[in-house]
């Protein structure tokens, strides 16, 4: 009788354990990110090693990353601006863009971006979270005329008044200054949604950003249905970057990798290292669908879905301005017709 009771009790425990295991599997139904390391492989995070197989951040190291070895001039002002712009419901997250003098001229890309925020669905309230990093005194002056949250990044003696040819020296200098400004924001402990200035916002894109990603990035063309498939052409024009010691270290490695791929931009460098560095730092990378984050490389114009439109695969500032203005005009017409058609269509505009 006692043996039967013990056998029944052990059977009960086995059943509970099996049920718990099955429940855990149900909770983990999403595909595994390709960037994660195997459970038993150690991670090197800001000089600290962990072999517990988790992605939890260790106690931050006192060692400063190479891209930001010490507080930079203006960090106090930048942090005050970030604190003012950060979202209360998304812990220390800001919207970030970068502007040179050519992009901030009246009627140029800066005006188009801000206009799109005012015309988009659910986007105008986001303006109070948008920080424009102005590269140089003239860009800063022009930014202040149209937006309250401008940060003056010293231009190192060069204010680029004219547009820079793709991959020219001036273009690459601007690109890497943009990258370092993002790194500075991370070092100050703020997550950010980065948007290039040649992007217009038609709908709140934050609703389409995967909350489980450390780094969510746009791509030129999106095929298939697996956002963790890294076999896509990365586009750094739109990114969500979650602040953490792991991400700071990842940015440091990304910046150092440029030495192996000289005379090119950060997007190309990421494309070369995307299979290695995310795994090395335990970073979850996810690409976002061009159905929602579209551009001229793979233009999707279903205005019931589109959140952002990027003037990628277009050459020249004038071409970008003309095409984005055309899309914005079409968006205005769409909204007018939607309002006339009634509640069903206007409801679609809110999602």
N, C-alpha and C positions, 0 to 999 in steps of 0.2 A: 504494500500500500504506500509506504514511504517512497519507494523507488518510483512508483507511478506519479506520486505528487511532485517529486523532484523533476521527473521528466517533463511533466506538464508545465512546471514553473520555468524550466529552461526553454521549453518551446515557446512560452509566452514572451520571454526576453528576446528570443531570436526574432519573433514576429514583430516586436516593437522596433528592433534595430533595422530590420528589413524595410519596415514602413517609413522610418526616418530617412533611410538612404534613398528610397524612391521619391520621397517628398523633396529631398535636396536636389535630386536630378531634375525634377520638374522646375525648381527655381532656377536652374542653370540651363534653360533651354536655348538661350541665345548662343550663336556661334562663337567660338573662342577667338579672341583677337590674335592675329598672327605675330604681333610684336611681343607677346608675353614669353618669358623664359620658362623652361620646364621647372617643376616644383622644387627639385633638389639642387638646381644650379644657383650659385651665389650671384648676388648683384653688387656692383660697385656703385655706391651712391655718394657723391661728394667726398670721396676718400674713405667712406665707411663701408664695411662688408657685412652682408646679411645672407644667411643661408636658410632662412625659415620658409622660403617659398612663397611669401606673401608680397603684396605690392604696397603694404603700409609703409609710410615714410619713417625712417629712423629719426632720432633726435638730430636736428640740423647740425652739420659740421660747422666749426668756427672758421674753416678755411674758405676764403672767398674764391669764386670761380675766376678763371683767367680773363674772361671778358668783362668782368667788373671787379677788379682787385680791391678797390676802395671806393668809398662814397665819392661820386662825381660832383663837380660844381653844379649847383642847381638842383641837387637831389631833394633838398628840403622843399623847394618850391614845387617840384614835380610830385612829391608825395602828398603835399597839401592839395594839389589839384586832383590827384587820383582819389584821395579820401573824399573830396567833395563830389566827385563824379560816380563813385562806386555804387552799385545797386544794393539796396537793403535786403531784397529777397534772394539775391545771388551773392554769396559771400565774397566781398572784395573783387567784384568783376566790373570792368569798365569796357567801353567801346573805344577803340583806338584807330586812328588813321594818321598818315604821314604825308606832309605837304612840302613841296619845293615852291620856289617863287613862281615858276611858270604855271603851276597847277592852281595857285591861289589868286591869280589875276581875275578881275571882275569879268563875269560871264564864262569863266573857265570851269574846270572840273569841281573845284570846291563849291561853287554856286550850285552846280547840278546835283551834287551829293546832298547838300543841305535842302535843296528844293524837293528832292525825292523823299527825304524824311518827313517833310511837311505834307506831302501828297499821298504818302503810303498809308496802308491800313495798319493801325496800331504802332506806327513808327514815330510819330511826332513826339510822344512822351519820352522816347529814347534819346532825344537830343540832349537832355540834361545829363546823360551818361557818356556823351561823345567827347573825347579828348583829341584835339588836333595837335600833333607834334609838328611844329613849323620849323623847317630847316633854314635857318638864317633870319636876319633882321627884317628883310622886306616881306618874306612870307609870314612872319609873326605879325607884322603891322597890318597886312591885308587880312589875316585871320581875325584879328581883334575887331575889325570893322563889322564882321558878320556873325561872330560866334563868341560866347563868353568863356569857353574852356579851351584856351590856347596855351601851349607850352613852347617857349623859345629855346630851340636847340641851336647852340652856337655853331655856325657854319664853317668854322675853321678858316675864315678869310675868303671863302668863296660862296657867293649867292648866285645860284643858277637861275638867271632871269629867263633864259630860253629853254625850250624842251631839249632834252638830251637824246641823241640818236641811240637806238637800241644797241646795247653791249659796248658803247663808247666808254671812255674813261670816266667821264662825268656821270654817266648813267650808273655805272657800277659803284662809284663812290656813294651816290645817293641810296642805292639798293642796300649796301652794307651798313650805311648810317641808319637806315630804317631798321635793319635787323638788330643793331646794337641798341637802338631805342626800345625795341621790344624786350630785349634781354634786361635792360635797366628796370623796366616795369616789373618783370618777373622777380628780379633781385629785391625789389621793394615789397614783394609778397602779394602782388595783385594779379589775378587772372584777367584775361582780356579776350574780347572778340575783335580781331583785326580786320579792317576792310580797306582795300586799296581805294584811292580817291577816284579811280575810274570805274567805280561800281555805284549803281543806284539801288536804293532800297524801296521795294514796292509793298512789302509785307514784313511783319516782324519775323526775322529769320531765327531768333533765339528759340522759337518754338520747335524748330527743326534740327536743333543741335543736339546730338546724342549725349545724354547726361553721363554715360559711362566712359566716355572718351577722355583721355588726357590731352589729346591733340586731334581735333577734327579739322579737316582741310578740304578745300574745293579741288576740283580736278578739271582738266580741259574736256575730257569725254568720260562719261560714266556708262559702263556696260555691266550687265548682269545684275544680281540682286544682293551681292555680298559686300557690305561696306567695309569689311575688314580685309578684303582682297587688295593687296598693295600694288597689284599689277595695273595701275592706272597712272596717267601722266599728271603728277602733282602740280597744283597751282597754289602758290602761297598768297594769292590776292585776297582770299577770305579764309580766316582761320579762327578757331576757338582754341585757346591755350590755357590749360589749368595750372595755376601756380603751385609748385611743390619743389622741395629740394631735388627730386628726380628730374623735374623739368628744367630747372636751372642748370643742372649738370648736363642734360641732353643738349640744351642750347650751347653750352660751352663746347661740347664735342662737335656739334654741327658747325660752329664757327671755326674751330681748329681744322675741320675737314676741308675748308676752302684752300688750305695750303697744298692739298693734293690735286685740286682742280682750279688752277690759277686762271685769272682773267675771265671769270664767269660769275653768275649771280647765285644767290642763296637757294633759289628754286631748283636750279640744276644740281647744286651740291646735294640737296635733300634727295633728289631723284636717284643719285648714285649711292647714297648711304641708307636709304629708307628700310632696307632689309636687315641691316646690321645694327644701327644705332638705337632704334626703338627697343630691340631685344636686349641690347647691352644695358640699357637704363630702365627696363621694365615699363616702357611707355606704351599705352594703348593708342594706336593710331587708327583713325577711321576717316574715310572719304565721304563727302556729302554728295547727294544725288543732284545732277544737273537739271532734273525736273523742277527742283526748288531753288538751286543756286546755279543759275544758268549763265551763259556767256556766248560770245560770237564764235567760239570754237565748236560748240554744239548747242545752237540756239534753240531753246524751248520757250514758246510764247503762249502757253496756257496760263492766262492771267488769273485763273482761279487757283493756281498752285504757286506760281513763281514768287519767290521772296526777294531775290537779288539778281541783277543783270550786270555782268562784268564785260567791259570793253576789251576782252582779250582777243588775240588773233587779229588785231587791227593795228596798223602801223601809223604812227603820227598822232599828235595831240588833236589836230583839227578833225581827223577821221573819228577819233574816239568821241569828241564832243558832239559831232553831227549825229552819229549813230545812237548815242545815249539820249540825245534830245528827241530824236525820232521815237524811240521806245517810250520815253516819258510822255510825249504827246499822245501816243496810242493808248497808254495807261489812263490818261485823263479821259479819253473818249470811252474807254471801257467802263470806267466808273460812272460816267454820265448815263450810259445805256443801262448799266446795272441798276442804277437808282430808278430809272423809268420802268424797268421790267418788273419790279416788285420785290417782295421779301425773300423769295427763294434765291434769287441771284445776289441780292445784297448780303444775305447771310453767308454766302460763299466767300464774300470779301473779308469776312472777319476771321477766317481760319487759316 
